[in-house]
Amino acid sequence: MTSSTTPLPPLRPLADTSPSAIVAGFVAMMTGYTSSLILMFQAGQAAHLTPAQISSWIWALSIGMGVTTIGLSLRYRTPVVVAWSTPGAALLITSLPGVPYGEAIGAFIVCNALIALCGLTGGFETIMRRVPPALASALLAGILFRIGLEIFVAAQHQTALVLAMFFTYLVVKRFASRYAILVALIVGTAVAGGVGLLDFSHFHVSLAQPVWTTPSFSLSATISIAIPLFVVAMASQNVPGLAVLRADGYKVPASPLISTTGIASVLLAPFGSHGIHLAAITAAICTGREAHEDPAKRYTAAVWSGVFYLIAGTFGATIAALFAAFPKALVVSIAALALFGSIMNGLANAMHDTRQREAALITFMVTASGLTLLSVGSAFWGLIAGVLTLTILQWRRA
């Protein structure tokens, strides 16, 4: 594994890459877009933004994710994947309407400046050092578990498609494991096309045009948008995102990651970006064995993910029509298959230490439940529940 203290080998991303890394990068990008891109359209339409402003929003997020994912992954030789704040986008559906767009942009800047400050001061690193490894692994498993279940839910509606992908994955995994995801994706696309589930009728190509909005600042927008976005981003994105890296053995320092994404978000806010942060689910696609047999070369999967982000961002809203052409069952199934290895590793590591096993179980269960309280997702509450459980049990034995 790479770390911040051991000497790094020469940077050779092209030599280190593999077909499985390219596929993992593509699946990570596709999963990120298809899972929550619609939220941006909903939030933009609710706030009566123009199509050009919504397209600029997607462009800013995509370019920011691509540049930071590539830059951080190459810098630390670690699969660091950056994603937009999906919970943040959901929050904006209700908080953005009624707020002048310039003030909303100002609130985005305030939120991400606070995140950058957390990274620059080292406060986030201090907090994450105190998280027990078993709880971090349980948090990872809980986050991914719900995504993994989607393949079996999808089997109820598109049985032939899902079963074809599932058994293709198993057979190829038995004989050539590094190509299992790629072949499953090819077979799934072929089956979907054969039964008429691919629909490209609404697809058209157009380049995105960034639109500048001059920010303005107000106390009301700071309270209603900036502060909630900050809490959601830190609790639901950055904490589980770093936990994914730590659970898979990557000891990259937290502060540079948080400060880099925070600063990038501030710079891109005038073009509509509400914030880019560490990814958890899509990161796990790139940190698992399916991305590359050699853990030290899995950073190439993240680099490819960043390349695909840049391509997608160049075409802005066009990407939505492209992914809409694929049936949902195919998308959720390939994402679930790509995450099987990470789920297994997370559960195994979480249950390894008998002294922390019960706390890890609570962390896993709360996180996997999908619980949302105070607009904060289950990843944060799962970690809180696990820490409280561990504290109480250790106090009782003392």
Disulfide bonds with the S-S distance in Angstrom:
none
